Amino acid sequence: MGATGVREPAPAAGLRVAVVGSGPAGLYTAEALLKQVAAADCPVHGVAVDVIERLPTPYGLVRYGVAPDHPSIRSIADHLRQVLEDPRVRFLGGLAFGRDLDRELLLRCYDAVVYATGAARDRRLDVPGEDLPGSAAAAEFVRWYCGHPDAAPEGFTLDAESVAVVGSGNVALDVARVLAEPASALRTTDVPERVLAVLAASRVREIHVLGRRGPALARFTTRELRAVGELPATDVLVDRAGQDPGALDPAGGNGGPVRPDRRVRENLAVLADWAARPPRGRPRRVTFRFWTRPVEITGRDRVRGLVVERTRLEESGRLVGTGERSTLPVQLVLRSVGYRSVPLPGVPFDEMRAVVPNVEGRVRGADGTPRPGEYVAGWLKRGPTGVIGTNKSDAAQTVRSLLADLLPAAAAPSHDGPPAPELTALLAARGVRPVSYADWLGIDARERELAAELGRRGGVKLGGWAELHRACGHGPPGAEQRPAAHPGRGADPACPADRGGADARPPGPSGG
């Protein structure tokens, strides 16, 4: 350990690489670097990777962007932990790009920099009433129940009886499931205790899941779709009004200009089964409404209703409204219609596509030429598409580009020049001490202690910046570390997430 309390980088490394973002995209990039440099035909025999993260906690959306009861999260987190525990990898948390460091500093200290900060902003519906209290991004709700430190503890009270979830991806399913699930079922997860209390007191009884297009074009994965039907105290219905004949028939209509694949056929079979079931009078109800788009959120002081319009596809495949409108009497609207990456200071950004311009991971400048030493991975590279595992092949491609560019120079005798400055030493001179992996383990240990104190299993997430910093010995954070809150909503997300389409999951921090 150095004087800063952060493990020193691996000695005599052939390459030193900084990865900005510790979500799946960032950590799969670190893993790809280790594997590809270790390959038999690689002329460089060492690499040191520093993973830089704004939060004091790693793992991005795996920790903060996916429902806590998701069955695959534990195995993904265990795999990412192994990457961070490799002696060639160093975690530097609590460092905000643009505040504590910038691209010029990183390019001074490393042979290459890979930006992997995911997609932090949700897309808007762009309908009247969207800024009313009671209208929020599903990503905010996810961060709230996952205990993200940027999420205001009082962000959601769940005093609404009827909720509309706008979107047809896995995030929308997660949100609907958490709203419908008994709070007791989440006591075995790491959901913060204060969140459990709100969920236990929830007045939500009706949940509408809205898809603008037909069921065959929904992005649900079948396993997560089935999970909604397995909720013990919830009726699951499918609104048949406006459906095309055969739209829920896996061998018949497909609801759009697509050829049904296995996932689509299985999804349609699940939905057809639900559509055929009569309600059983259970305490809560989830209703799937396809070919339905929001056109206005009504209310004066807060959300009182959602005006929706039936839709259809023209022969060209363009989605249009039919003019048939109705109003859902909801008091909470959560939008899950996609995510956008946030520009990084000094790094090229395509505002239209919301990505860093690149070719196979090589960052391109305004003139279209690659910028030496700068690379990108994950959602920031390709947009919010795919699932968590998509980031693995994506990262491998970026690393292949990086090594093709850098290995010839690294293997040449001229590479033995003056060593680059050590980042943590430069930060220490400014009075900045990163959160180390050992500090993160202190947070993890405190969360396990908290679970034991509460009679819960595993760990329970700490609730907010101050608790996280106390647990890792860094003291309370400055006010500048918390983004400003929007009236009537949670905090504006300052960090990314990804799970596909985000499948599509948002972001959490550095997620894609």
ZATORZA-908642 format. One record per residue (C-alpha): z, x, y. Coordinates in steps of 0.02 Angstrom, whole numbers, padded with zeros to 5 digits, always signed. Example, Ala and Ser with C-alpha at 12.3 -4.5 7.8 and 13.67 -1.06 7.14 Angstrom:
! residues 2
+00390+00615-00225/+00357+00684-00053/
END
This chain:
! residues 512
+00000+00000+00000/-00039+00063+00175/+00070+00055+00329/-00002-00116+00367/+00064-00186+00203/-00114-00211+00142/-00179-00121-00012/-00293+00023+00035/-00476+00009-00019/-00533+00085-00182/-00557+00273-00160/-00725+00361-00167/-00822+00198-00163/-01010+00214-00157/-01022+00057-00052/-00901-00038+00060/-00942-00221+00084/-00855-00356+00185/-00869-00536+00127/-00822-00664+00260/-00751-00816+00171/-00641-00829+00016/-00707-00991-00058/-00818-00999-00212/-00969-00929-00117/-00872-00780-00054/-00781-00740-00215/-00935-00761-00323/-01019-00638-00204/-00877-00514-00231/-00891-00539-00419/-01080-00513-00416/-01055-00351-00318/-00934-00284-00448/-01047-00330-00594/-01212-00273-00522/-01145-00108-00458/-01068-00077-00629/-01234-00108-00715/-01301+00038-00815/-01456+00059-00706/-01360+00059-00542/-01357+00232-00459/-01196+00198-00364/-01034+00213-00464/-00913+00126-00349/-00893-00020-00230/-00749-00083-00125/-00754-00264-00069/-00645-00336+00070/-00637-00526+00067/-00595-00588+00243/-00523-00762+00267/-00464-00861+00419/-00325-00946+00320/-00176-00857+00241/-00229-00935+00075/-00385-00898-00030/-00504-01008-00133/-00577-01119+00003/-00627-01290-00058/-00556-01257-00232/-00386-01267-00146/-00424-01383-00002/-00586-01477-00033/-00576-01559-00205/-00463-01697-00268/-00307-01615-00342/-00322-01708-00508/-00497-01644-00540/-00494-01573-00717/-00601-01418-00687/-00509-01351-00536/-00377-01255-00632/-00505-01157-00732/-00609-01119-00577/-00455-01060-00482/-00403-00950-00628/-00575-00869-00630/-00575-00838-00442/-00400-00765-00453/-00463-00635-00576/-00593-00581-00447/-00460-00559-00313/-00347-00461-00431/-00482-00333-00470/-00424-00165-00395/-00593-00147-00308/-00565-00308-00210/-00447-00331-00064/-00395-00496+00017/-00375-00493+00206/-00316-00665+00261/-00266-00738+00427/-00415-00658+00516/-00525-00773+00620/-00704-00717+00647/-00734-00714+00834/-00549-00696+00874/-00478-00553+00771/-00642-00471+00727/-00830-00488+00755/-00994-00435+00678/-01002-00272+00777/-00832-00218+00713/-00874-00263+00533/-01041-00171+00539/-00949-00016+00601/-00828-00022+00456/-00940-00074+00310/-01108-00035+00235/-01145-00222+00229/-01071-00389+00280/-01098-00552+00185/-01063-00713+00279/-01001-00851+00162/-00906-00973+00272/-00975-01134+00200/-01000-01295+00298/-00856-01347+00409/-00921-01497+00504/-00957-01670+00436/-01114-01763+00483/-01093-01919+00587/-01156-02095+00557/-01217-02110+00737/-01173-02295+00749/-01078-02388+00885/-00889-02385+00863/-00887-02224+00762/-00752-02147+00872/-00629-02291+00857/-00458-02252+00782/-00476-02290+00598/-00647-02207+00584/-00644-02031+00515/-00735-01906+00407/-00697-01913+00222/-00679-01723+00236/-00529-01750+00351/-00450-01866+00224/-00481-01739+00085/-00403-01599+00188/-00255-01711+00225/-00215-01754+00044/-00251-01574-00009/-00125-01508+00118/-00244-01406+00225/-00145-01327+00368/-00269-01392+00497/-00239-01572+00442/-00115-01666+00550/+00031-01728+00442/+00020-01897+00528/-00170-01902+00514/-00172-02051+00394/-00047-02192+00374/-00148-02302+00252/-00090-02465+00331/-00266-02534+00306/-00290-02663+00168/-00478-02639+00156/-00574-02474+00168/-00758-02429+00173/-00810-02260+00103/-00987-02223+00162/-01078-02106+00045/-01140-02088-00133/-01085-01914-00185/-00935-01846-00278/-00831-01831-00120/-00847-02018-00094/-00790-02044-00274/-00641-01929-00250/-00588-02023-00094/-00607-02193-00177/-00509-02134-00329/-00365-02062-00228/-00354-02222-00127/-00353-02328-00285/-00245-02219-00397/-00057-02249-00413/+00035-02115-00314/+00141-02079-00468/-00015-02012-00557/-00026-01874-00427/+00152-01811-00449/+00090-01688-00580/-00030-01610-00452/+00003-01498-00302/-00016-01639-00173/+00112-01614-00032/+00266-01723-00045/+00236-01804+00124/+00061-01856+00066/+00132-01933-00093/+00252-02035+00012/+00108-02106+00116/+00004-02142-00040/+00153-02229-00121/+00172-02342+00031/-00016-02374+00047/-00070-02553+00083/-00249-02521+00025/-00309-02653-00096/-00499-02660-00073/-00615-02508-00069/-00802-02525-00036/-00914-02376-00083/-01078-02390+00011/-01243-02308-00034/-01392-02322+00083/-01512-02305-00063/-01518-02370-00241/-01402-02314-00381/-01533-02199-00458/-01531-02095-00298/-01342-02077-00290/-01276-01900-00312/-01127-01946-00420/-01099-01843-00576/-01069-01957-00725/-00900-01884-00770/-00830-01920-00598/-00910-02092-00593/-00828-02139-00758/-00660-02078-00692/-00658-02219-00565/-00673-02346-00706/-00526-02267-00796/-00400-02308-00658/-00268-02417-00741/-00231-02538-00599/-00406-02555-00524/-00551-02673-00553/-00720-02589-00529/-00863-02701-00476/-01047-02677-00432/-01120-02788-00298/-01281-02860-00368/-01340-02942-00207/-01502-02865-00153/-01526-02762-00310/-01701-02744-00380/-01726-02819-00553/-01686-02688-00681/-01609-02569-00552/-01458-02541-00664/-01561-02529-00822/-01573-02347-00879/-01739-02385-00963/-01809-02492-00824/-01809-02492-00634/-01744-02336-00551/-01711-02396-00374/-01833-02273-00295/-01978-02153-00316/-01892-02043-00444/-01906-02015-00630/-01732-02044-00703/-01656-01889-00783/-01510-01889-00904/-01379-01897-00765/-01466-02043-00682/-01485-02138-00845/-01302-02113-00888/-01248-02165-00713/-01351-02323-00723/-01277-02365-00892/-01101-02346-00823/-01141-02454-00672/-01227-02586-00780/-01072-02598-00889/-00962-02624-00736/-01082-02751-00663/-01068-02855-00822/-00877-02859-00821/-00783-03000-00737/-00636-02949-00624/-00472-02937-00718/-00358-02977-00571/-00290-02800-00552/-00195-02749-00394/-00338-02646-00322/-00526-02661-00322/-00670-02538-00298/-00839-02616-00262/-00999-02513-00263/-01128-02578-00139/-01300-02498-00148/-01448-02528-00032/-01321-02546+00108/-01307-02447+00269/-01181-02457+00412/-01250-02510+00580/-01092-02538+00684/-00904-02515+00673/-00817-02657+00764/-00650-02672+00849/-00573-02643+01020/-00416-02538+00996/-00454-02486+00816/-00572-02524+00672/-00579-02708+00627/-00742-02721+00532/-00902-02636+00476/-01071-02717+00505/-01192-02669+00365/-01376-02699+00337/-01473-02715+00175/-01604-02580+00151/-01760-02552+00049/-01888-02415+00018/-02064-02431+00083/-02207-02376-00030/-02206-02210+00062/-02024-02185+00009/-01955-02209+00185/-01790-02304+00195/-01794-02454+00312/-01678-02597+00354/-01719-02774+00300/-01632-02858+00447/-01508-02944+00330/-01336-02905+00400/-01157-02946+00356/-00984-02887+00406/-00855-02809+00292/-00678-02844+00356/-00615-02665+00340/-00483-02574+00442/-00529-02396+00391/-00701-02315+00379/-00720-02144+00297/-00892-02064+00309/-00954-01945+00175/-01137-01922+00221/-01155-01734+00222/-01094-01575+00307/-01155-01444+00427/-01115-01260+00439/-01039-01193+00600/-01122-01048+00694/-01032-00881+00688/-01025-00784+00852/-01167-00661+00863/-01246-00714+00698/-01418-00799+00701/-01412-00986+00669/-01544-01118+00641/-01475-01271+00731/-01602-01388+00652/-01561-01341+00472/-01382-01286+00510/-01400-01124+00411/-01413-00938+00447/-01599-00896+00439/-01628-00788+00287/-01745-00734+00150/-01657-00721-00019/-01493-00691+00072/-01556-00564+00200/-01510-00623+00375/-01661-00636+00489/-01657-00612+00677/-01745-00713+00810/-01905-00614+00781/-01901-00654+00595/-01861-00477+00538/-01710-00439+00427/-01553-00378+00516/-01494-00218+00429/-01330-00236+00335/-01311-00424+00361/-01322-00552+00220/-01273-00733+00188/-01221-00837+00037/-01173-01015-00007/-01195-01167+00103/-01217-01059+00257/-01369-00987+00168/-01450-01139+00087/-01368-01293+00163/-01240-01410+00081/-01323-01432-00088/-01272-01405-00268/-01101-01398-00349/-00970-01261-00353/-01059-01170-00494/-01221-01165-00392/-01138-01033-00284/-01134-00911-00430/-01322-00893-00448/-01343-00904-00260/-01221-00759-00235/-01306-00657-00370/-01473-00673-00278/-01395-00615-00114/-01314-00466-00198/-01478-00416-00279/-01557-00413-00106/-01410-00314-00036/-01415-00182-00172/-01604-00166-00164/-01586-00126+00021/-01434-00012+00014/-01435+00079-00153/-01576+00201-00114/-01484+00260+00042/-01314+00259-00044/-01379+00366-00187/-01459+00494-00071/-01364+00654-00026/-01375+00606+00158/-01256+00462+00123/-01112+00587+00122/-01086+00579+00309/-00931+00543+00415/-00829+00403+00337/-00834+00233+00419/-00673+00181+00508/-00548+00080+00407/-00540-00100+00469/-00354-00126+00443/-00315+00031+00544/-00420-00031+00690/-00336-00202+00679/-00164-00122+00672/-00202-00031+00833/-00229-00203+00911/-00068-00271+00837/-00156-00376+00706/-00091-00373+00527/-00193-00465+00396/-00114-00573+00263/-00122-00472+00103/-00143-00533-00075/+00042-00494-00101/+00081-00606+00048/-00023-00744-00031/+00076-00724-00192/+00232-00754-00087/+00158-00920-00031/+00114-00963-00211/+00291-00921-00268/+00368-01029-00133/+00256-01175-00183/+00315-01158-00363/+00497-01154-00305/+00466-01310-00202/+00394-01400-00354/+00549-01356-00455/+00663-01418-00315/+00569-01584-00311/+00565-01602-00500/+00376-01584-00505/+00265-01472-00610/+00169-01317-00560/+00168-01298-00372/+00175-01412-00220/+00073-01362-00068/+00168-01312+00087/+00136-01426+00235/+00064-01333+00383/+00038-01167+00468/+00221-01132+00505/+00277-01155+00324/+00134-01047+00259/+00175-00906+00380/+00360-00913+00341/+00323-00903+00155/+00216-00748+00175/+00329-00664+00303/+00210-00671+00450/+00310-00784+00565/+00243-00943+00647/+00061-00939+00699/+00006-00947+00880/-00051-01112+00953/-00227-01042+00961/-00238-01049+00772/-00234-01239+00768/-00389-01334+00823/-00372-01475+00946/-00347-01647+00869/-00459-01796+00905/-00370-01952+00964/-00340-02068+00817/-00406-01942+00690/-00356-01783+00605/-00388-01608+00671/-00567-01550+00695/-00606-01443+00543/-00622-01261+00592/-00665-01199+00421/-00787-01242+00282/-00797-01317+00107/-00921-01347-00032/-00933-01432-00193/-01100-01493-00191/-01200-01628-00108/-01054-01565-00070/-01112-01648-00265/-01083-01643-00105/-00911-01592-00070/-00849-01527+00090/-00799-01419+00137/-00623-01348+00144/-00620-01177+00210/-00751-01053+00168/-00808-01164+00031/-00990-01146+00010/
END
